[in-house]
Amino acid sequence: MRAKVLLMIVGLVVSVVSAAAASPEGWSDTIALPDLEVCASRIARPASQQQMQISVIDSRLIQEIQAVTPKDISQLIPNVYMPDYGSAMTSSIYIRGLGSRINEPVMGMVVDGVPLQDKNMYDHAMQDIKRMELLRGPQGSLYGRNSPAGVMEIRTLQPLDLTSYTVRALVSYATANSVLAQASFYQPITNSRTSKTDFGWGFAARYQRTDGFYRNDFTGQKIDGGQQAGGRLVLDGRPTDEWRLSGAIYADWVRQGAFPYAQVSTGRINYNSPGSYERLALLPSLRAEFKRQDWHLQLVASYQYLGDNMLMDNDYTPADIFTLQQKQRQHSGTLDALLRAPKPCKWYEWTLGLSSFAKSNNMQAPVVFMREGIEELILGNANRGIQTVFPNDSIEISNTTLPIPSRFNLLNAGTAVYHQSHFQFGNWHINAGVRIDYEHTRMEYLSTADVTYRFTLIMQDYETVHTAIQGTQAADYIQVLPRLAVSYDGAWGTIYGYAAKGYKAGGYNPQIFSTITQNQVMTDLAADMGMHLEIADERYSDVAITRYKPEKDWTFELGAHFTPTEGLKIDVDAFHIQCYDQQVTIFPNGKTTGRMMANAARSRIWGAEAALHYRWQKGNWQGMVDASYGFTDARFIDFNDGMGDYSGHYIPYAPKHTAHAFVQAGYRTGRRWLEAISLSVRTNIVGPIYWNEQNTCTQAPYALLAANMTLEWQYVQLELWGRNLTGTEYDVFYFRSMGNDFLQRGKPRELGATLRFEL
């Protein structure tokens, strides 16, 4: 049944596009797609002439698919996978085979010209989005760190984008008692008789909640419910024809249950300690733009605050093994300046930019070993070694719980200069750019434990041993990021090719400190008894292992943008990526508690993408088709983590195929009782996904079907919608912890209604 539905959808897409291409005279009123200038803050050329692939999602399409977060939008873009799992903190992103579960992202995110400094802020609720663009491929020469696979640019509605005051409101209700309410007001004040100054202001607020979808069998309660609230205040002014100044304050608050992970062997979510995530993010920013003839100066400054608190049952079982609490208090600032000057000659133009940032993160990450964890992870490991010499004696620990408080001060600061030259020789264009990034990283750490123990062979009474691991790690990195692109513009479109370097920043692994401290506790216990204890893997007793270097990659791409007929755009490309010092997540062997990022692999990636966008209008009828397909073959060239050689295996978590098809048609009746009606259908196909380096655990390809019906009046719209209408069962995440395998199921069928008001 599902296969038939998918075939019908694909057939509908093909028939609509084929009819338009074969009989353009039949669509005399077709809407031509405007060749909009890309709104990305550091790029200013028409989308059809770009020397890269750019997916543009406008507000109309965002509304049609009921998108609330960047994860929702990512489903429309080929070779992009942003799974909805864990919590709003785990913003894992995989693009063209590149990605990571923890630490730094492979994609940058820029909101109104402000680069977000932490991926924990990526999973935010969106409101009044004017337009979203995903620049696929390395953007290092313009955006620098953490953009080797792309940059997502989000533009929100600004008061001076409007000609009169605007009031918007929305309320939505859906499965799992999910409620969303939001409202906004924008007031432009332009060209008054007494002043040449244009000014506008606006504010927006939102709130959402849900009971959740996943139930913990241990408590009998749903564990992923939560609520989110936020808003923004924006001031927008044009004091002269040449200057535009704007300021905004954005706030986002989240409190949610988290980590609905089911053990593979039982298929059940069943653990005894609470899991939750709470976050407050604040982002005030200032933006100034100066334009005179071909001069364009852009200045953007921001302060970013993120405070969050995570609780996690780290073993995800009913046993009392160990728990983790992580608190972060981040303060960061950014400053960017970009200058585009008049062409010194007809065939040459240039761009110069300066960027700087600083981020300070005070993190507390106390791990608490419960009694079963003490018995299994500490005493079990220690006594196995001791009893090889003293088979009738053992170490005993009196602690009922063993807290291991850990504090980290993490500092990142950097500055960069970049330049881009653009040459034009007739229809040929050559673009050459280079960026030089300097970054300083620093980690101050303190991890302690107090163990009260006795050795039955020689001790009658218990003694307390204090373990402390304290120190500083620091590193400096310089990256040179070149890019060279060539393109040819014809009446039919643009063909291009480029080579570019990107990188993902280096850093530190606070997550592995529980293992390091655990090993040090056992070593200190043995030393206190006058013995030497052999640690199974000495690498995880050295703090130096917490540092990892930047991941670097080179991308080579050939592609084209075609406009064969009015209203129709087709984009195609093929790419090859070589990745060096690849950052991969490694778990120490055995029943240990930590994980870490390490530069342990090298990989190569081949892939191709195709995207189609078509809009039409004929009389009272109008419609839209948006479809894409992405293929990625991502494999390790060299990866051996000490437990296995995975060379030639597929890279985990990166889907091999992604596809989507969206078809929408609407009819304007001209009647007051129902002015317009539209229907849309969308399907997404993902997979296979290899969950582990051994490639033994896989998510087979799956398809999700969604639909939307909109009834429209003058000021009001009513939308009835559904997601995963076929009730497809699928998994979005897999991991292994303490010798157990866990999965998170994808969300089940969702049905909802949304009422919109705009004046």
N, C-alpha and C positions, 0 to 999 in steps of 0.2 A: 504493500500500500504506500509506504513512504517513498519507495523508488518511483512509483507512478506519479506521485505528487511532484517530485523533483524533476522528472522528465517533462511534465506539463509546464512547469515554471521555465525551465531552460528553453523549451520549445516556444513559449510565448515571447521570451526575450529575443530569440533568433528571428521569429516571424515579424515582430514589430520593427526591428532594425533593418531586416532585409526589405521589408515593404518600403521603408523610408528611403533606403539607398537605391532600390530598383525603380521607384516611381516618385521622384521628387516633385514632379508636376502635380501629383495628387495631394500634396501638402503645401499649397501655395501660401498658407498663413503660418508656416513653420517659424518658430522663434529661433533666431540665431543666437548661439551661445556667445556672450560678450567675452572678448579677449581681455579679461581683467588682469591688471597688474598684480603680481603676487604680493600679498600683504606682509610676507615675512620681513621682519624688521631690518634685515641686512641685505635684502635682494630686491631689485626694482626693475624687473623685466616682465613682459607679458608671459603668461603661463605657457602658451603654445610655442614660445621660443626658448624655453629653459633648457639648459644642458644637463638635465637630471630629470627624475620622475617626481612629480609633485601631485599628491592627491588633495583635491580641494573639496571640502564638504561645507556647503552653505547652510544658513539657518533653516531653510525650507526642508532640506533632507534631514537635518538633525531633528527637527520636529516630527517628521514622518516616521522615523524609527524609534521615537520616544527615548532619545539618548539623554542620559543624565550625567554620565561621567565620561572621561576620555576612553575608558575601557569599552563603552558602548559604541563609540565612533570607530574604534580600531577594527571592528568586525567588517567594515566596508573596504578595508585597504589590503591589497595582496601582500602575502608574506609577512603579515603582522599578527602577532598573537599576544594578547594581554589577558591572561586568565583571571577570572574573578574567584579568588580563593583566599582563605586564611583570614585576612582582615584588611582594613583600609591602609595598613602599613606595608603590606607585602605587594608592592606595585611592580611585580616582575614583568619584564618586557622582552619579547623575542622577535627580532626582525632579521629576515634573510639569514637565519641560522645563528645569528649572534644574540647573546643575552646572558643573563645571570639571575640567580635566585636571591642573592644577598649582595649587600654593599652597593657599588656604583652601577648606574644603568648604562645601557648602550644607546639610549635615545635622550636627547635634551628636550625640555619642555619650556616654552616661552609664552607668557601670558601678557598681552599688551606691551610687548617689548622687554619684559622683565624675565630673565632666566631663573627658573626655580632651582634652588641650591640643594635640594634634598628630594630623592624620589619618594620619601614618605608623604610629600605634598602632592604627588602626581594624581593620586586617587581622590580627587575632590569633586564635589557636585558643581555643575555648571549652570549658569543662569544668564539669559540674554546674550547668548553667543551669536555674534554676527557672522563668523566664518572661522573655519579651522583648516589648516593646511599641514600635511605631513610631507616633509622633504625627505625622500628616501635616499639612502646611500650616505657616505661619510660627509659630514659638514664641518670637519675640523678646521679648514682654512678660514672659515668665517666665524664659527661658533666655538671652536676649541674642544675642551675636555668633554668627555661623556656624550659625544655625538657621532660615534663611528658608524652607526646604522641609520641615523636620521635625526631630525628635529621636528617636534610638533609645535606649530605656532597657533595660538588661540587669540582671536580678536573679539572683544566684547563690545556691546553697543555703547556708543559715546553720545552725550547730549547734542553735540554739534553735527552728528550724523543725521539728525532729524530736522524737520522744518517747523514742527509745532510740538506742543506738549504731548506726551504719550503716557498712557496708563496701561499696565499689563497685570493680569492676575491669572493664576492657574491653581486648580485643585484636582488631585488624582487619587483614585482608590483602586487597589489591586489585590491579588491573591496574597495570603499570609497577613491580612489586615494591614497592608502597606498603604501609607498615606503620604502624599506630597502636596505641600501648599507653598506658593510663592507669589510675590507681588513686587512691582517696581514702578517707579515714576521718573520721567525725564522731562526737563523743561529747558529748551533752548531759548535764549533771548538774543535775537540777532538784528543788527543794523537798525537800532532805534534812531529816532530823529535827533536825539541829543548827543549821541555818541557813535563813533565808528567801531566801537569794541563789540565783538561777539562774545557771548558768555552763555554757559549752560551748566546745569547741575542735575544730579540724579541720585537715586538710591534704590537699592533692591534688598529684599529679605526673603528667606526661604526656611522651610522646616520639613523634615521627612522622618518617618519611623516605619518599622516593620516588626512583626512578631518573629520572623525568621522561617527557615525551611527545614532545618536539620535538628533532630532530637537526640539528646544524650541519654542512652539507655540507663546509665548509672543513676541519674537524677530524675529521669522521666520528663525533663523540661527541654524546650527548644533552646539552643545555645547560640544562635547567630542573630538574634533580634537586636535591635538598637535604634538609635535616633541620631539625626544630624541636623545642624542648624548653621546659618551663616548669612552673610550679606556683604554689601559694599556701598561705599559712598564715593561718588566721582564728581570732580569739578573740571570743567573743560572751557578754555578761553582762547580767543584769538584777538590779542590786543592790537595787532596790526595785520595787514594783508600778508606779511612775511613770517610772523611768529604765531605758533600755536603752543599753548602751555596747558598741561593737564596734570591732575593729581588724583590719586585714588587710595582708598583704604579697603582692603579685602580681609574678611574674617571667616574662618571655617572651624566648626566644632563637631567632633564625632565622639559618640560613646556607643560601643557595640560589643556584643558577644563575639567570640572569635574561635578559629581553629576547629572546624567540624570535621576532624580527620577520623576515618573509619579504618580499623585494622583489616588488612586484606584477608587474613585467614578466617575471620568471622563475618566480615561485611558490616560490622556494628561500630557505631561511635559509642565508646564506653570508657570514660575516665573520670577520676574522682575529684580532681582539683579544678578550680574555675579557670576559664580562659576568657580574657577580655582585652579590649583596646580602647583607649581614650586619647584624643588629640585636640589641641588647640593650635591653630595656625593664624598668624597675623602678617599681612603684607601691605605696608604703606609704600607708595612709589610716587615719583615725580618724573615727568616727561616733558622735554622741550624740543620743538622742531622749528628750524629756520629754513625757508625756501625763498630763493630769489633767482629767477631764470633757471639755470641748470644747477645752481648751488643748492646743496641740501645738507644741513647739519642736524644731527639727531643726538640728543643727550638723554640718558635714562639712568636714574638712580633709585635704589630700593633698599629697604631694611626688611629682613625676614626673620620672624620668630616662630619656632616650633617647639611646643612642649607636649610630650606624650607619656603614656604609662601603659605598659603591656604586662599582663599576667598570663602565664602559660604552664600547663601541666606537661613537662618536657618528655615524659615517657608515654603519655596518651593511653594509659591503661588503668584499671581499677587499683593497681598496686600503689603503695606509698613509696615511690622511688625518689623523685626529685622534682622541684618546681623552679620556675624562673620568673623574676620580675625585672623589667627593664624600664628605667625612666630616663628620658632625654630632655635637656634644655638647650636648644640651639639658638644662637644669634648669628646672623650673617648679613652681609651687605654687598651690594654690587654697584658698579659704576661702569657705564659703557658710553663711548663717544664714537660717532661715525660721521665721516665727511665724504660726500660725493661732490666733485667739482665740475665746472663747465668743461666741455671737451676742448682740450688744447688744439685739436684739429678734428676734421670730420670723421676720421677713422679710429680715434682713440679716446677712451675715457678711463677714469680710475676711481678707486675707493680706498680710503684709509681709515683704520679703526684702532681704538685702544679699549681694552677691557681689563677690569680688575675685580677681585672678589676676596672676601675673608669670611671664614666660618669657624665658629667656636662651638663645640658640643660637649657639655658636661653630662656624662652618662653614668648612671648607677645600675649595675646588673647583678644583684645578689641571687646566687643559686642556693637553694635549701635542699640538702639531702635529708629525706625522711628515713625512718628506721630501716625499712626494707632496702633503701638505697645504700645506707651505710653497710648493711650486711652483705649486699651483693656486689657493690662497686668498689668499696674500700677494703673491708675486711676480707671479702672473697679473694681479691687480687693479692692482698698482702699475705694472707695465710697460706695461699697456694705455694708461694715461694718459701715461707718459713717452714712449712711442714715437710718440705723435701729434706730438711736437715733435722728438724725436731718434730717427728710425726705425731707425738702425743700432746703437743702444746700449741698454743695459739695466742693471738692478740685479741683482747676484748676492748670494746669501746662503750662507755657508759652514756654517751650523748643520745638522747632520744631524737634530736634533730641536729644537723650539722650545717649551720649557715656559713656560706662563703661570700661575704660582702666584697664586691669589686667596684672600684671607682675609676673612671677614665676621663681625662681631659683630652679631647681630640681637636686639633687645630689644622685647618687647611687655609692657605692664602696663596694667591697667585696674581700674576699680571701678564698681559699679552699685547702684542702689536700685530696687526695684520694688514695686508695690502692686496688689492686685486686690480689687475689691468685687463681691459677688454679692447680687443682690436677687431675692426671690421674691414674686410676687403671684398666689396661687392656683396654677394650672398653668403660669404664665408665669415664665420666668427671664431675668434680664438680668445679664450679666457684663461689667464694664468694668475694664480693666487698663492700666497704663502702666509703662514701664521707661525709666530714663535711664542710658545707658552712656557712660562716659568712657574713652578709650583713648589711650595714648601709644605711638608706634612710633619706632624708631630703628635705623639701619643705619650701622655703621662699616665701611669697605671699604679694601682695599689690593690692587691687581692690578698685577703687574710683568712685564716681558719684557726680555731682553737679546738683541739681534740683531747678529750680526757680518756686515757687508756691504761691498760696494764698487760704485761706479758706473763702468762701463767707460769712459765718456767722459773722466773727470777723475781717477780714482783707480787707482793701481797696487796698493796694499795694502788689506787689509780693515781696517775700523774697527768698533768696537762702540758701538751706540746703546742707551742705557738708557731704557726707558719705564716710568713709574710713574703710576698713577691712585689717588689716596688722598683720603679725605675722609669726611664724615658727612652723612647725610640724616636728617631728623627731621620728625615731623608729629603733630598732636593731632586727635582726632575726638570729637565728642559726637553721640550718636544718641538721639532720643526715639522710643520704640516703643509706640504705642498699640494697643489691641485692644478691640473692642466686639462682643458676641455676644448674640443673643436666641434663646430656645428655648421650645418648648411641649411639655409632657409629657402624653401621653394613655395610655389603657389599652393601646393598640396599639404605643406606642413614643414616640419623640421626634423632632421636626422642629426644625431650627435654621438660623440664618444668622449670618455674622460678616464683619467687615472687620478686617484686621490688617496691620501693617507688619513687615517683617523686613529683615535686612541681613547681608551677608557682609563680613568685615573687610577693610580696605585693608592694603597692605604694600609689599614691595619685590621686585625681580626680579634676584636674583643670576645667573639663567640667561642674561641678556643681556650679561653682562660680557665674555664671550669675543668677542662682536661689537664691543663698545665698545673693548676693548683692541686687537683686530685693526685697527680703523680708526685708533686712535691710533699704533700701530706704523708704519703706512704714512705717516701725517702726520709723525711724527718723523723717519722716513727722508728724506722730501722736504725737511723743514726743515733737516736736517743738511747737505743738499746745496745749500741756499740756494734751494729752490724751494717753491712752494705746490701741494699736491695736492688736487684736488677730490674729495670723498667722494660716492659716488653718492646716499646718503641721509644728510644731515647730522644727522637726528634721532637716529641711532644712534651719534653721537659725544658726546652730552650725557648725563652721569650722571643728570640730573634725570628722564630718561625711565624710570628704574628704579622710580619711585614710582607707585603706583596707589591710587585712592580706594576707599572702601567701595562695594559694590554694594547698591542699595536696591530693594525691591519691595513693592507693595501687593497683597494677595490678598483677593478677595471670593468667598465660598463659601456655597452653600445645600445642605443635606443632611438625611438622616434615618436613624434607627436603628429597625428594626422587629423585633418578636418575635411573629409571627403565630401560632405554635404552640409547644408545649413543645419545647425542644431546638434550636429554629431561630432564627438571627439573620440579618438582612439589613441591609446598610448601603449607602446610595446617596448620591452627592453630585455637584455640578457646580461648577466654579470658574473664575474669571478672574483672571489675574495681569498686572500692569503692572510691568515691570522697568526701572529707570533706572540710568545709569552702569554698565551691564553689563560685567563683567569677561570678556574674551574673549582667547584665546591668539592671538598674532600672530607671524608669522615674517617677518623682513626679506627683501626681494626678492633673488633671486639665490642663489648658492651661499655662504650665510653659515652661521655655526655656532650662533647663539643663538636663543632664543625668549623671549617675554615676555608677561606679563599686562597688559592695558590696558583702561581704561574707554572702550571704543570703540563701544558699541552700546546700543541701546534695543530692547526686545522686548515683545510681548504674547503671552499664552498662554491658550488655552481648553482645557477638559478636563472629563472626567466619569469616575466610578468606581462600581463596584458590587462588593460582596463578600457572600459567603454562607458561613455556618458552621452545620453541623448535626451533632448527635450523637444516637445512639439506642441503645436496649438493649431486647431482647425475649427473655426467657428466658436461654439461654446464648449468644445472639448479641448482638453489639454492633458499632457502626461509627461512622464519621465521614466527613463530606463537607466539604471546604473548597475554595472556588472564588472567583475574582475576575477582574475585567476593568478595564483602565484605558485611556482614550483621551486623547491629548495632541496638540494642534495648537499648536506653539511656533514662532513666526516673528519674524524681526527686523523692527522698524519702521524702524530707522535703523542702518545699519552700512556704513561705507566705510573700509577699511584702507589706502587709498592705491593699492591694486592693482585694486580692484573695488568696485562698489556692490552689496551683498547684501540691500538692503531688500526685504522680502517673502519672502525665502528661509527655509527651515526651519533651526532651530538645530541644529548638528551634535551627534551622540552621544546625543541624547535620543530614545528609541524613540517612535514614534507610537502603537503598540498594545502592551500587555502583557496576558497572560492566563495563568491557571493553573487546573488542576482536579486535585483530590486526592480519591481514594475509597479508604476502608479498611474492611474488614470482618473481624471476628474471632469465633471460636467457642471457648468453654471446654468441654472434653470431660469434665472431672471424672475423668480417668484419670491415674494416676501416671506412666505411661510417656510421656505427652504431655498436659500439662494444658491447653494452649491453642495455637491456631494462628491466624494472621492474615495477610491479603494486602492490599497496597496498590498502587495505580497512580497515577502523577502525570505530567502533561504541562505544559510551559511553552511559551508562544508569545510571541515578541518580534519587533518590526519593523513597518514598515521603519525603518532607522536611516540617516540621512544623515551621511556621514563628513566632508564638507567644506562650507564656506560656499557654494560654487558649486552644491551639491546635485547634482553630476555623478557622485559615487561613493556607492553605496548598498548596504547589506546588506538583501536582501529578507527578508520575514518567514520565520521558521523555527520549528520545533517540536522540542522535546526530550522524549523519553519515558523515564520511570524507573519502577522497580517494586521492591517489597520483600516478602519472605516471612519471618515470624517464627515460630519454634517455641519454646514456653515451658514451662519446668519450675519447680519451686518457687523455686529460687535462680538459675537459669540461663536465658538467652535466646540463641538462635542466629538470626542474621539473614542471609539471602542476598539480595543487592541488586545492582541494575544502574542505570547512568545512561547517557543517550544510547543507548538500546538499539537504535534504528534506524540508528545510525552517521551521523547528520546532519552534513553539512559546513557550517560557518558561520564567520563572522569576528566577533571581539569588539573589535577595535581597528584603527584606521587612522591614519596620519600621513604627513606629507611632510617630507623632510629633504634638503637640498642638491640639490634638483631631482629626487629620487627618491621614489616612492611605496612605502609599506610597510604590511603587514597582519599581524595575528596570528590564526591559526586557532584556533577553539574546540577544547576537548578532545574526543578521540574516545570511542568506547564504553569504559565502565569497568564491570568486574564485581568484586564483592567479597563477603567474608563477615566478620561481626562476632559475636564471642562476648562476652556480658555476664554479669556476676556481681554479685548484690546480696544482702547479708545484713543 
